[in-house]
Each structure stands twice: as C-alpha cells, then as structure tokens.
C-alpha cells in the first residue's frame, strides 16, 4: 500500500500496518496505524531499548 505515513507524513511511501499495543483496545481489537518502513524500524528500535531497560509501555501490562 502506498500513501502518507502517519508518523513522518511523507507522501507516496510504501506503508506497513503497525499495531499500537500501547493504546487501549477498541472493541477488543488492537488499534493500528499505517507508517513507512523507516518509521516502523525506528519505533521498533525505540521500544526494544525501553524493553531492554525494563520500562513497561504496554498499557495492557500497566493496567494489571
């Protein structure tokens, strides 16, 4: 799918579906946004760094 990235707003880029686990579920379904591969890779590096430093960001775990 080609479109506008929800993070960097770049136009005409190949997009990927990114599951937003930090957001509350809607009707039991995890929300998603469409972002480019560069933003997806950067976000994954960020969340892995948080996880490696024992920082919980997943709201499902925080609510428990």
Chimera marker file (.cmm) of the C-alpha trace (Angstrom):
<marker_set name="trace">
<marker id="1" x="0.000" y="0.000" z="0.000" r="1" g="1" b="0" radius="0.5"/>
<marker id="2" x="1.293" y="3.463" z="-0.888" r="1" g="1" b="0" radius="0.5"/>
<marker id="3" x="0.165" y="6.591" z="0.936" r="1" g="1" b="0" radius="0.5"/>
<marker id="4" x="1.064" y="9.134" z="3.627" r="1" g="1" b="0" radius="0.5"/>
<marker id="5" x="2.968" y="7.924" z="6.696" r="1" g="1" b="0" radius="0.5"/>
<marker id="6" x="1.067" y="8.608" z="9.928" r="1" g="1" b="0" radius="0.5"/>
<marker id="7" x="4.326" y="9.468" z="11.748" r="1" g="1" b="0" radius="0.5"/>
<marker id="8" x="6.597" y="11.429" z="9.387" r="1" g="1" b="0" radius="0.5"/>
<marker id="9" x="3.798" y="12.499" z="6.984" r="1" g="1" b="0" radius="0.5"/>
<marker id="10" x="5.956" y="11.614" z="3.947" r="1" g="1" b="0" radius="0.5"/>
<marker id="11" x="3.798" y="11.190" z="0.860" r="1" g="1" b="0" radius="0.5"/>
<marker id="12" x="3.945" y="8.376" z="-1.679" r="1" g="1" b="0" radius="0.5"/>
<marker id="13" x="5.792" y="5.898" z="0.524" r="1" g="1" b="0" radius="0.5"/>
<marker id="14" x="5.227" y="2.184" z="0.925" r="1" g="1" b="0" radius="0.5"/>
<marker id="15" x="3.324" y="1.707" z="4.158" r="1" g="1" b="0" radius="0.5"/>
<marker id="16" x="3.098" y="-1.112" z="6.647" r="1" g="1" b="0" radius="0.5"/>
<marker id="17" x="0.420" y="-1.825" z="9.247" r="1" g="1" b="0" radius="0.5"/>
<marker id="18" x="1.775" y="-1.057" z="12.715" r="1" g="1" b="0" radius="0.5"/>
<marker id="19" x="-0.069" y="-2.473" z="15.731" r="1" g="1" b="0" radius="0.5"/>
<marker id="20" x="-0.280" y="0.078" z="18.564" r="1" g="1" b="0" radius="0.5"/>
<marker id="21" x="-0.093" y="-2.098" z="21.666" r="1" g="1" b="0" radius="0.5"/>
<marker id="22" x="0.360" y="0.969" z="23.901" r="1" g="1" b="0" radius="0.5"/>
<marker id="23" x="-3.128" y="2.232" z="23.019" r="1" g="1" b="0" radius="0.5"/>
<marker id="24" x="-6.290" y="0.871" z="24.639" r="1" g="1" b="0" radius="0.5"/>
<marker id="25" x="-8.113" y="-1.730" z="22.593" r="1" g="1" b="0" radius="0.5"/>
<marker id="26" x="-11.296" y="-0.779" z="20.735" r="1" g="1" b="0" radius="0.5"/>
<marker id="27" x="-13.997" y="-3.437" z="20.945" r="1" g="1" b="0" radius="0.5"/>
<marker id="28" x="-11.299" y="-5.931" z="21.947" r="1" g="1" b="0" radius="0.5"/>
<marker id="29" x="-9.159" y="-5.189" z="18.876" r="1" g="1" b="0" radius="0.5"/>
<marker id="30" x="-5.661" y="-3.678" z="18.943" r="1" g="1" b="0" radius="0.5"/>
<marker id="31" x="-5.568" y="-0.363" z="17.081" r="1" g="1" b="0" radius="0.5"/>
<marker id="32" x="-3.310" y="0.020" z="14.044" r="1" g="1" b="0" radius="0.5"/>
<marker id="33" x="-1.793" y="2.858" z="12.029" r="1" g="1" b="0" radius="0.5"/>
<marker id="34" x="-0.128" y="2.866" z="8.616" r="1" g="1" b="0" radius="0.5"/>
<marker id="35" x="3.510" y="4.013" z="8.718" r="1" g="1" b="0" radius="0.5"/>
<marker id="36" x="6.529" y="3.804" z="6.406" r="1" g="1" b="0" radius="0.5"/>
<marker id="37" x="9.271" y="1.207" z="6.838" r="1" g="1" b="0" radius="0.5"/>
<marker id="38" x="11.766" y="3.814" z="8.168" r="1" g="1" b="0" radius="0.5"/>
<marker id="39" x="9.417" y="4.974" z="10.943" r="1" g="1" b="0" radius="0.5"/>
<marker id="40" x="8.472" y="1.377" z="11.734" r="1" g="1" b="0" radius="0.5"/>
<marker id="41" x="12.150" y="0.416" z="12.129" r="1" g="1" b="0" radius="0.5"/>
<marker id="42" x="12.885" y="3.480" z="14.273" r="1" g="1" b="0" radius="0.5"/>
<marker id="43" x="9.877" y="2.800" z="16.510" r="1" g="1" b="0" radius="0.5"/>
<marker id="44" x="10.862" y="-0.844" z="16.928" r="1" g="1" b="0" radius="0.5"/>
<marker id="45" x="14.401" y="0.188" z="17.966" r="1" g="1" b="0" radius="0.5"/>
<marker id="46" x="12.915" y="2.620" z="20.495" r="1" g="1" b="0" radius="0.5"/>
<marker id="47" x="10.509" y="0.100" z="22.027" r="1" g="1" b="0" radius="0.5"/>
<marker id="48" x="13.239" y="-2.572" z="22.178" r="1" g="1" b="0" radius="0.5"/>
<marker id="49" x="15.500" y="-0.121" z="24.048" r="1" g="1" b="0" radius="0.5"/>
<marker id="50" x="12.695" y="0.556" z="26.537" r="1" g="1" b="0" radius="0.5"/>
<marker id="51" x="12.093" y="-3.177" z="26.981" r="1" g="1" b="0" radius="0.5"/>
<marker id="52" x="15.826" y="-3.869" z="27.425" r="1" g="1" b="0" radius="0.5"/>
<marker id="53" x="15.881" y="-1.259" z="30.200" r="1" g="1" b="0" radius="0.5"/>
<marker id="54" x="12.837" y="-2.838" z="31.916" r="1" g="1" b="0" radius="0.5"/>
<marker id="55" x="10.497" y="0.061" z="31.101" r="1" g="1" b="0" radius="0.5"/>
<marker id="56" x="6.947" y="-1.178" z="30.511" r="1" g="1" b="0" radius="0.5"/>
<marker id="57" x="4.979" y="0.744" z="27.874" r="1" g="1" b="0" radius="0.5"/>
<marker id="58" x="2.237" y="-1.743" z="27.042" r="1" g="1" b="0" radius="0.5"/>
<marker id="59" x="-0.985" y="-0.454" z="28.602" r="1" g="1" b="0" radius="0.5"/>
<marker id="60" x="-2.312" y="-3.984" z="28.923" r="1" g="1" b="0" radius="0.5"/>
<marker id="61" x="0.530" y="-4.714" z="31.350" r="1" g="1" b="0" radius="0.5"/>
<marker id="62" x="0.324" y="-1.339" z="33.088" r="1" g="1" b="0" radius="0.5"/>
<marker id="63" x="-3.385" y="-1.812" z="33.861" r="1" g="1" b="0" radius="0.5"/>
<marker id="64" x="-2.807" y="-5.188" z="35.517" r="1" g="1" b="0" radius="0.5"/>
<link id1="1" id2="2" r="1" g="1" b="0" radius="0.2"/>
<link id1="2" id2="3" r="1" g="1" b="0" radius="0.2"/>
<link id1="3" id2="4" r="1" g="1" b="0" radius="0.2"/>
<link id1="4" id2="5" r="1" g="1" b="0" radius="0.2"/>
<link id1="5" id2="6" r="1" g="1" b="0" radius="0.2"/>
<link id1="6" id2="7" r="1" g="1" b="0" radius="0.2"/>
<link id1="7" id2="8" r="1" g="1" b="0" radius="0.2"/>
<link id1="8" id2="9" r="1" g="1" b="0" radius="0.2"/>
<link id1="9" id2="10" r="1" g="1" b="0" radius="0.2"/>
<link id1="10" id2="11" r="1" g="1" b="0" radius="0.2"/>
<link id1="11" id2="12" r="1" g="1" b="0" radius="0.2"/>
<link id1="12" id2="13" r="1" g="1" b="0" radius="0.2"/>
<link id1="13" id2="14" r="1" g="1" b="0" radius="0.2"/>
<link id1="14" id2="15" r="1" g="1" b="0" radius="0.2"/>
<link id1="15" id2="16" r="1" g="1" b="0" radius="0.2"/>
<link id1="16" id2="17" r="1" g="1" b="0" radius="0.2"/>
<link id1="17" id2="18" r="1" g="1" b="0" radius="0.2"/>
<link id1="18" id2="19" r="1" g="1" b="0" radius="0.2"/>
<link id1="19" id2="20" r="1" g="1" b="0" radius="0.2"/>
<link id1="20" id2="21" r="1" g="1" b="0" radius="0.2"/>
<link id1="21" id2="22" r="1" g="1" b="0" radius="0.2"/>
<link id1="22" id2="23" r="1" g="1" b="0" radius="0.2"/>
<link id1="23" id2="24" r="1" g="1" b="0" radius="0.2"/>
<link id1="24" id2="25" r="1" g="1" b="0" radius="0.2"/>
<link id1="25" id2="26" r="1" g="1" b="0" radius="0.2"/>
<link id1="26" id2="27" r="1" g="1" b="0" radius="0.2"/>
<link id1="27" id2="28" r="1" g="1" b="0" radius="0.2"/>
<link id1="28" id2="29" r="1" g="1" b="0" radius="0.2"/>
<link id1="29" id2="30" r="1" g="1" b="0" radius="0.2"/>
<link id1="30" id2="31" r="1" g="1" b="0" radius="0.2"/>
<link id1="31" id2="32" r="1" g="1" b="0" radius="0.2"/>
<link id1="32" id2="33" r="1" g="1" b="0" radius="0.2"/>
<link id1="33" id2="34" r="1" g="1" b="0" radius="0.2"/>
<link id1="34" id2="35" r="1" g="1" b="0" radius="0.2"/>
<link id1="35" id2="36" r="1" g="1" b="0" radius="0.2"/>
<link id1="36" id2="37" r="1" g="1" b="0" radius="0.2"/>
<link id1="37" id2="38" r="1" g="1" b="0" radius="0.2"/>
<link id1="38" id2="39" r="1" g="1" b="0" radius="0.2"/>
<link id1="39" id2="40" r="1" g="1" b="0" radius="0.2"/>
<link id1="40" id2="41" r="1" g="1" b="0" radius="0.2"/>
<link id1="41" id2="42" r="1" g="1" b="0" radius="0.2"/>
<link id1="42" id2="43" r="1" g="1" b="0" radius="0.2"/>
<link id1="43" id2="44" r="1" g="1" b="0" radius="0.2"/>
<link id1="44" id2="45" r="1" g="1" b="0" radius="0.2"/>
<link id1="45" id2="46" r="1" g="1" b="0" radius="0.2"/>
<link id1="46" id2="47" r="1" g="1" b="0" radius="0.2"/>
<link id1="47" id2="48" r="1" g="1" b="0" radius="0.2"/>
<link id1="48" id2="49" r="1" g="1" b="0" radius="0.2"/>
<link id1="49" id2="50" r="1" g="1" b="0" radius="0.2"/>
<link id1="50" id2="51" r="1" g="1" b="0" radius="0.2"/>
<link id1="51" id2="52" r="1" g="1" b="0" radius="0.2"/>
<link id1="52" id2="53" r="1" g="1" b="0" radius="0.2"/>
<link id1="53" id2="54" r="1" g="1" b="0" radius="0.2"/>
<link id1="54" id2="55" r="1" g="1" b="0" radius="0.2"/>
<link id1="55" id2="56" r="1" g="1" b="0" radius="0.2"/>
<link id1="56" id2="57" r="1" g="1" b="0" radius="0.2"/>
<link id1="57" id2="58" r="1" g="1" b="0" radius="0.2"/>
<link id1="58" id2="59" r="1" g="1" b="0" radius="0.2"/>
<link id1="59" id2="60" r="1" g="1" b="0" radius="0.2"/>
<link id1="60" id2="61" r="1" g="1" b="0" radius="0.2"/>
<link id1="61" id2="62" r="1" g="1" b="0" radius="0.2"/>
<link id1="62" id2="63" r="1" g="1" b="0" radius="0.2"/>
<link id1="63" id2="64" r="1" g="1" b="0" radius="0.2"/>
</marker_set>
